[in-house]
Amino acid sequence: MINILIADDHAIVRKGLKQLLLEEYPFSKIEEVGDGESLITKATNEIWDVVICDLDMPGRSGLDAMRKIKKFSPKLPVLIMSIYPEDQYAVRVLKAGAAGYLSKDVATEELVKAVRRVLQGSKYISPSVAEKLFEDISHNGEKAPHEFLSNREFEIFKLIASGKSVSEIAEKRLLSSTTVSTHRARILIKMKMKSNAELTRYALDNKLI
């Protein structure tokens, strides 16, 4: 029997993913959680064969949750899903230790294939992501400004660029306002910008929001 844990803050998404997986693995154990903290608790207290996790959840993000899970169970494959296109997050999550990245636009077609691959001990990487990884290796010194940001900084950068205030970001990510302000200062320095307006302009020009 295969044990699969699904984490997403939308119940309808969890139910849809569960149904797809049950069609392929009818005798599997599939359970659901709706936030990052619950994911960490359940993933580290029970035995799982694969975790399927949304990138953007209330409180702790999927990426943060994955880091915690990997410290406890380094070999547990974690598939990250997101509404964001592959070119924004796929390389980041793979480098952070994910077993694969699925855009929700193609999840219904690719989910079973991705789960099958990671259960076999392989990574799930689409052709476009493979090409991006190759480009990163071939042109390591030619990074766009946002590619110098850490994963946490990139998340906060996108929230700032979307118009969220420091206090709103702090509440969403369960951080202090001081911590968010520190990240904002580092983001501006790394990207050589001076204001939130410049960050928003950059994000729009590069189709990051």
C-alpha positions in Angstrom: 0.0 0.0 0.0 1.2 3.5 -0.9 0.9 6.3 1.7 0.3 9.7 0.1 -0.1 13.0 2.0 -1.7 16.0 0.2 -1.3 19.6 1.5 -3.4 22.4 0.0 -5.4 25.2 1.6 -8.3 24.6 -0.8 -10.5 21.5 0.1 -11.8 21.2 -3.5 -8.2 21.0 -4.8 -7.3 18.3 -2.3 -10.4 16.3 -3.2 -9.7 16.5 -6.9 -6.0 15.4 -6.4 -7.1 12.5 -4.2 -9.6 11.3 -6.7 -7.0 11.3 -9.5 -4.6 9.3 -7.4 -7.2 6.8 -6.2 -7.9 6.0 -9.8 -4.3 5.0 -10.3 -3.6 3.6 -6.8 -7.0 2.4 -5.5 -5.6 0.7 -2.4 -3.5 3.6 -1.3 -3.8 5.5 1.9 -4.3 9.2 1.0 -4.7 11.9 3.7 -5.1 15.6 3.5 -4.0 18.8 5.4 -4.8 22.4 4.8 -1.8 24.4 6.0 2.0 24.3 6.4 2.1 23.6 10.2 -0.3 20.7 9.9 1.7 19.3 7.0 4.9 19.4 9.1 3.2 17.7 12.0 1.6 14.9 10.0 4.6 14.4 7.7 7.1 14.0 10.6 4.9 11.9 12.8 3.7 9.3 10.3 5.3 7.2 7.5 4.7 8.4 3.9 5.9 7.4 0.5 5.3 10.8 -1.1 4.1 14.3 -0.1 2.3 16.5 -2.5 2.3 20.1 -1.3 1.0 23.5 -2.5 3.7 26.2 -2.6 1.5 29.0 -1.3 -0.4 28.2 1.9 -1.4 30.2 4.9 1.3 30.7 7.5 4.3 28.6 6.6 4.8 28.2 2.8 5.2 24.9 1.1 8.9 25.6 0.6 9.4 26.3 4.3 7.4 23.2 5.2 9.5 21.1 2.8 12.7 22.2 4.4 11.5 21.1 7.9 10.3 17.8 6.5 13.6 17.1 4.8 15.5 17.7 8.0 13.4 15.0 9.6 13.1 12.6 6.6 15.7 13.5 3.9 14.7 10.8 1.5 11.0 11.5 1.5 10.0 12.8 -1.9 8.1 16.0 -1.9 6.3 17.2 -5.0 5.6 21.0 -5.0 2.5 22.3 -6.9 1.8 26.0 -7.6 -0.4 28.3 -9.6 2.8 30.0 -10.7 4.5 29.1 -14.0 7.4 26.8 -14.0 9.9 29.5 -15.0 9.3 31.4 -11.7 9.7 28.6 -9.1 10.6 25.2 -10.6 14.4 25.6 -10.5 14.2 27.1 -7.0 12.2 24.3 -5.5 14.3 21.6 -7.2 17.5 23.2 -5.9 15.9 23.3 -2.4 15.3 19.5 -2.5 11.9 19.0 -4.0 11.4 15.8 -6.1 9.5 17.8 -8.7 7.4 20.9 -9.5 3.9 20.8 -11.0 2.1 23.9 -12.3 -1.6 23.5 -11.3 -2.5 24.2 -15.0 -1.2 20.8 -15.9 -1.6 18.9 -12.6 -4.6 16.8 -13.8 -2.6 15.5 -16.8 0.8 15.2 -15.1 0.1 14.3 -11.4 0.1 10.6 -11.8 3.1 10.6 -14.0 5.0 12.8 -11.5 4.0 10.6 -8.5 5.0 7.4 -10.5 8.5 8.9 -11.2 9.3 10.0 -7.7 8.1 6.7 -6.2 10.7 5.1 -8.5 13.3 7.3 -7.0 13.6 9.7 -9.9 12.9 13.5 -10.1 10.0 14.8 -12.1 11.3 17.4 -14.4 9.4 18.7 -17.4 11.4 19.4 -20.7 11.1 23.2 -20.1 12.5 22.9 -16.6 15.3 20.7 -17.8 16.2 23.3 -20.4 16.1 26.0 -17.7 18.4 24.0 -15.4 20.8 23.5 -18.3 20.8 27.3 -19.0 21.6 28.0 -15.3 24.6 25.7 -15.5 25.8 27.1 -18.9 25.3 30.8 -17.9 25.9 30.8 -14.2 27.2 34.4 -14.2 24.3 35.9 -16.2 21.5 36.0 -13.6 18.6 38.4 -13.5 18.4 40.6 -10.4 15.6 38.5 -8.8 17.6 35.3 -9.2 20.1 36.5 -6.6 17.3 36.5 -3.9 17.0 33.7 -1.4 13.8 31.7 -1.6 12.3 33.6 1.4 13.4 36.9 -0.1 11.8 36.0 -3.4 8.5 35.2 -1.7 8.5 38.5 0.1 9.6 40.4 -3.0 6.6 39.0 -4.9 4.2 40.0 -2.0 5.7 43.5 -1.9 5.4 43.8 -5.6 1.8 42.7 -5.4 1.0 45.7 -3.1 1.0 43.9 0.3 2.2 46.0 3.2 4.8 44.9 5.7 2.2 44.1 8.3 0.1 42.1 5.8 3.1 40.1 4.8 4.1 39.5 8.4 0.6 38.2 9.2 0.5 36.0 6.1 3.9 34.4 6.7 3.7 34.4 10.5 6.8 36.6 10.8 7.4 39.8 12.8 7.1 43.1 11.0 10.8 43.7 11.8 11.8 40.5 10.1 9.8 41.5 7.0 11.4 45.0 7.0 14.8 43.4 7.2 14.1 41.2 4.2 12.7 44.2 2.3 16.0 46.1 2.9 18.1 43.2 1.7 15.9 42.7 -1.4 16.3 46.4 -2.4 20.1 46.2 -1.9 20.4 42.9 -3.9 18.2 44.2 -6.7 19.8 47.7 -6.6 16.4 49.4 -6.2 15.2 52.1 -3.9 11.4 51.7 -3.6 8.4 49.3 -3.6 7.3 51.0 -6.8 10.5 50.0 -8.5 10.0 46.4 -7.3 6.5 46.4 -8.7 7.6 47.7 -12.0 10.3 45.1 -12.3 7.9 42.3 -11.3 5.4 43.4 -13.9 8.0 43.8 -16.7 9.3 40.3 -15.9 5.9 38.7 -15.6 6.5 37.7 -12.0 3.1 38.9 -10.8 
